Structure formats: C-alpha cells, structure tokens
Amino acid sequence: MSERLQKVLANRNVASRRKSELLIIQGRVKVNGVVVDKLGTKVSSKDVILVDNIKVENEEKVYYIMNKPSGIITSVSDEKKRKTVIDFFDEKNKKTRIYPVGRLDYDTSGLLLITNDGELTYKLTHPKFEIEKTYEAKISGNFSNKDIKILKKGFEIDDYFAKARSVLILDRNYKKSEFKVQIVITQGKNHQVKKMFKKVNCEVLKLKRTKYAFLDLKNLSKGNYRQLKIHEVKRLYTISNLNNK
C-alpha cells in the first residue's frame, strides 16, 4: 500500500503534515537515495526515506489515555524545566517519541490522549473532523438559560467562530453565584472554554475535561494512564472518518 510522502513523514513524527510538505519542497527529503521535491509523490513501507540525510524510522504506534492533573505542562518538554505530561511515562515509552494530542491548559485537568500516531492526531485535532470534547467547568457569575443559548448559537473569538454543541447546568449555588456546568465543543483552540464563558460574563474557576469522543476517565485516577485497546483506537478512526464525510 502506498501513501503520499508528506503523510508518511507526519505519521512517522518527522513534522506536521504542513511542515513535511515544506521539507519536500525545500529538497530536504530523499526516497531511495533520490531527492524528491514535488508534492504528491507516493511511497510504500519498502522505500527508504531520508530527511536531511537521516533515515526516517517507522515506529510501532502506541496509544494512551491519561488523567492529567492541574499544574502540569501539556508538552513533550519545557524550557522552564516544569513537569510535563511526558514525565509521567517511563523511559521505554519516551523512546517511542510520544506526544500529547492537542493541549490542556496548565491549570486544567482531565482526559488527555498521548500517542505517536500522526494521522490519528491530525484527525482528532482538526476542527473539520468535529470530535467532541466534554468539559466540566466551575464558573462564577450570573449564568442563565439565556447564556446557554448564546453559547450554543456561537460567536466570534479572536479569529474563529466558537460554538458549544451542548451546555448543561449540573449544580448551582445562587448565594455564591457559582455554577457547575458541562459544556461540549468540537474545536480545541487556546483557552477556548475560558474565553467562551468570559463572553457571557462568567469566570472559569476550575476546568476539567471529562470525555474525548466516547472515551472517559473511568477507573483512572489523576496522574495515571493506560493503553487504549485496539477496538478503542479503531473506533476513534471510524468516528473521525464518518464526521469528515
């Protein structure tokens, strides 16, 4: 089976698909010893690929679900030497060059996927695939049904249109003007949930992602992780493919 060269580079964690295209155009990629500088070239698993004369290895794909604690960086490394989500994994797993799928803010906890599968990462993070992410937010402010309608109708934030697929009040404390709210979105922009609640004059005091598509944190305590089962990985691919039709 052959695939486009830029897709293979992304799948093997060389770079994102867009940056892989740039590497090809710049003439930095060789296939079987020959420079390939045109997009659309297809390669198979038998072809030897070099980037800057370094062989690109085909690593075994691994998939994890993690319950990220707050106060942890969602990154492979941190220049300020703060603890990252990858620090929770042993050295064997780190050698496979795993990385988080998307981001959770430093002070946000909850469900995070970790993998080395570039194709699945692309499908789970690109807005066009409409993968649902469910959050529970503790907010302060005069939150009302009118605000729920505003969040579900959507509005412009920065340079994109933000919209909640569903919003549900789970608990309320009128004396403190605090609410526990479940919100489902299909995007995943920087600080998106916090910015959405700010648009309706509410401040997020605490935020946790509880679901990613059909996956949840059942039996997974903070700081722990587990490997995804094969049928779970296949289902993630199925959902993203169906949503992109």
C-alpha positions in Angstrom: 0.0 0.0 0.0 1.4 3.4 -1.0 0.7 6.8 0.6 1.7 10.4 -0.1 5.2 11.2 1.2 4.1 14.1 3.3 1.5 11.9 5.1 4.1 9.3 5.8 6.5 11.9 7.2 3.8 13.2 9.5 2.8 9.7 10.6 6.4 8.9 11.5 6.6 12.1 13.6 9.1 14.0 11.4 6.9 17.1 11.4 3.3 18.1 10.9 1.8 17.5 7.5 2.2 21.1 6.5 5.8 21.3 7.7 6.5 17.9 5.9 5.3 19.5 2.7 7.7 22.3 3.2 10.6 19.9 3.8 9.8 18.2 0.5 9.6 21.5 -1.4 12.9 22.6 0.1 14.6 19.4 -1.3 15.5 18.0 2.1 13.8 14.6 1.5 15.3 11.6 -0.3 13.5 8.4 -1.3 15.8 5.5 -2.1 18.7 7.9 -2.5 16.9 10.3 -4.8 15.8 13.9 -3.8 12.0 14.3 -4.0 10.9 17.9 -4.2 7.4 17.5 -5.6 4.3 17.1 -3.5 2.1 14.1 -4.3 4.9 11.5 -4.5 3.7 8.2 -3.2 5.9 5.8 -1.2 5.5 2.4 0.4 6.8 0.7 3.5 9.6 -0.8 1.5 11.0 2.6 0.5 13.9 4.1 2.4 13.2 7.8 3.3 15.9 10.3 4.5 15.3 13.7 5.8 18.5 15.9 5.9 20.3 12.6 5.2 18.9 11.0 8.4 16.9 7.8 7.9 13.2 8.1 9.0 12.3 5.0 11.0 8.8 3.5 11.1 7.9 3.2 14.8 5.3 1.0 16.2 2.2 3.0 17.0 1.2 3.4 20.7 -1.9 5.0 22.2 -2.6 6.1 25.8 -5.3 7.8 27.7 -4.1 9.9 30.7 -5.8 11.7 33.6 -3.8 14.9 33.6 -3.5 16.7 37.0 -3.7 20.5 37.0 -0.3 22.3 37.3 1.3 20.1 34.7 2.5 21.3 31.2 0.9 19.6 28.2 4.1 19.3 26.2 7.0 17.0 25.5 9.4 19.3 27.2 9.5 22.7 28.9 12.2 25.3 28.7 11.5 26.4 32.3 12.0 22.8 33.5 8.5 22.4 34.7 7.0 18.9 34.9 5.2 17.8 31.7 2.7 15.1 30.9 5.5 13.0 29.3 7.4 12.9 32.6 4.8 10.6 33.9 5.8 7.9 31.4 8.8 5.5 31.8 11.9 5.7 29.6 10.8 2.9 27.3 7.7 4.8 26.3 9.6 8.1 25.9 11.9 6.4 23.3 8.9 6.0 21.0 8.7 9.8 20.8 5.2 10.0 22.2 3.4 13.4 22.4 0.1 14.8 23.6 -2.9 15.0 21.2 -3.8 18.7 21.4 -3.4 20.7 24.7 -4.9 21.1 28.1 -4.0 24.4 29.9 -1.6 24.3 32.8 -4.4 24.7 35.3 -6.8 22.4 33.5 -7.1 18.7 34.5 -8.6 15.7 32.9 -8.6 13.5 29.9 -5.6 13.7 27.6 -4.6 11.4 24.7 -0.9 10.5 24.2 0.4 8.8 21.0 3.0 8.8 18.3 0.3 8.3 15.5 0.5 11.5 13.4 -2.5 10.6 11.3 -4.8 10.0 14.2 -3.6 13.1 15.9 -4.5 15.1 12.8 -7.9 13.6 12.7 -8.6 14.2 16.4 -7.4 17.8 16.5 -8.5 19.3 13.2 -11.9 21.1 13.6 -13.3 19.6 10.3 -13.5 16.2 12.0 -15.8 17.5 14.7 -14.5 15.3 17.5 -16.5 16.1 20.7 -14.6 17.2 23.8 -16.6 17.3 27.1 -15.6 19.6 29.9 -16.9 20.3 33.4 -16.4 23.9 34.5 -16.9 25.6 37.8 -17.8 29.1 37.0 -18.7 32.3 38.8 -21.2 34.9 37.5 -24.9 35.3 36.9 -25.2 32.3 34.5 -28.6 31.8 33.0 -30.6 29.9 30.3 -30.0 33.0 28.1 -26.3 32.4 28.4 -26.7 28.8 27.4 -28.5 29.8 24.2 -25.7 32.3 23.4 -23.0 29.6 23.9 -24.9 27.2 21.7 -25.6 29.7 19.0 -21.9 30.7 18.9 -19.9 33.9 18.4 -16.5 35.1 17.1 -13.5 34.7 19.4 -10.2 36.1 18.2 -10.1 34.8 14.6 -12.5 31.9 14.7 -16.2 31.1 15.4 -16.7 29.3 18.7 -19.8 27.3 19.4 -20.9 24.8 22.0 -22.6 21.6 20.9 -24.3 21.3 24.2 -24.4 23.1 27.6 -25.9 21.6 30.8 -26.0 23.1 34.3 -25.0 20.3 36.7 -25.1 22.2 40.0 -25.7 25.8 41.2 -25.0 27.9 44.3 -27.0 31.1 44.0 -25.6 32.6 47.2 -22.1 32.5 45.8 -23.2 32.9 42.2 -21.3 29.7 41.3 -22.3 27.0 38.8 -21.0 23.7 37.8 -21.6 23.4 34.0 -20.9 20.7 31.4 -20.0 22.0 28.0 -19.3 20.1 24.8 -17.2 21.6 22.0 -15.8 20.2 18.8 -12.9 22.6 18.4 -10.0 23.0 20.8 -8.5 26.4 20.5 -6.2 28.0 23.1 -8.2 28.8 26.3 -11.4 28.3 24.2 -13.7 27.2 27.1 -12.5 30.0 29.3 -12.9 32.6 26.6 -16.4 31.3 25.8 -17.6 31.7 29.3 -15.9 35.1 29.5 -18.1 36.2 26.6 -21.2 35.6 28.8 -19.5 37.5 31.7 -18.5 34.4 33.7 -15.1 33.4 35.1 -13.9 29.8 35.0 -12.7 28.9 38.4 -11.9 25.2 37.7 -11.9 23.2 34.5 -11.7 19.5 33.8 -12.0 17.6 30.5 -14.1 14.5 31.3 -14.6 12.9 27.8 -12.9 12.8 24.5 -15.3 11.4 21.9 -16.6 8.2 23.7 -13.5 7.9 26.0 -13.9 8.8 29.7 -11.8 8.7 32.9 -13.5 5.7 34.4 -11.2 4.0 36.9 -8.3 6.3 36.0 -7.0 8.4 38.9 -5.1 11.7 38.5 -1.6 11.3 37.1 -2.3 7.7 35.9 -2.6 6.4 32.3 -3.5 3.3 30.4 -3.0 2.0 26.9 -6.0 2.2 24.6 -7.5 -1.1 23.5 -7.3 -1.9 19.8 -11.1 -1.5 19.4 -10.9 1.9 21.0 -8.3 3.1 18.5 -10.4 1.7 15.6 -13.5 3.5 16.9 -11.6 6.8 17.1 -10.6 6.4 13.4 -14.2 5.4 12.5 -15.7 8.4 14.2 -13.3 10.8 12.6 -13.8 9.3 9.1 -17.6 9.4 9.5 -17.5 13.1 10.6 -15.4 14.1 7.6 -17.9 12.8 5.0 
